[in-house]
Amino acid sequence: MQASHQAFPARDYYETLGVAHNASAEDITNAYKRLSLRTHPDQFKTASQKEHAEAQFSHISEAYQVLSDPERRVSLSG
């Protein structure tokens, strides 16, 4: 899955999920659910669409994992 890192180089996790830096845990979860439903690879038919969706889904999932963990989220701040 190296393609996901190339497709989305060092983007801000908050930007990825479309939430503010002071977003609540509930806001982060809701944004993740909304985006994961929209980008899940199983809903696409062509190989190129699936590949792009897999990269997006992977990055969205990574952003959610980091932002939903309070310790990792604080470490982003400073």
N, C-alpha and C positions, 0 to 999 in steps of 0.2 A: 504493500500500500504506500509506497513512496510517492506515488502520483499525487496523493492527497496533500502531502507537504509541499510539493511543487505547485499545485493548483492554488493553494492558499498560504502564501509565505507570510509568516509572522504577523498575522492579523490579530487585532485586539479581540479577545474572547467576548467582551461586552458587545462590541460591534457585530460579531458573528451572530449572536443571539438577538441583537436588536434591542438591548436593554441598557438602561443608564448605569453608570458606575455605582450608584447608590440603590440599585434595584433590590427588592426584597427576595427572599428565597422563593416565595410563591411566584413572583414575577419571572424569575429565572426558570422555574419549572414550567410555567405556562408557555413561555417563549420556546423552550426546548420541545415541548409536546407539539406545539403548532408547527414548528419548522420540521420536526422529524416526520410528521405525517405528510407534509408537503414534499419532502425530499427523499422519502424511503425508496431505495432502489427497486424493490419488488413491484412497484407500480409502473415502471417503465418497460417498454418492449424492445427497443433496439439496443444493441451492445454499447454504442457510444453514449446513449442517454443513460444507461445503467452505470457505465463507468463514471460519468460525470456525477451522477446522483450518489454513487458510493463515496466519491471523494468529498462531496458536500456533507453527506450524512456522517462520515467519519470526523470531519472537522467540527460539525455541530455537536456531536457526541463528546468530543474532546473538550470543547468549550464548556459543556454542561458539567462534565466530570470535575473540571477545575473550579468552576464557579459555585457548584453545589457543595463543595467541601470548604467549610469556613477557614481552615488553616491554610489551604492552598490559595484561597481567594485573598486572604490578608497578605500573603507573601507577594502577590502581584502589585500591591500598593507601594511596597517600599522595600 
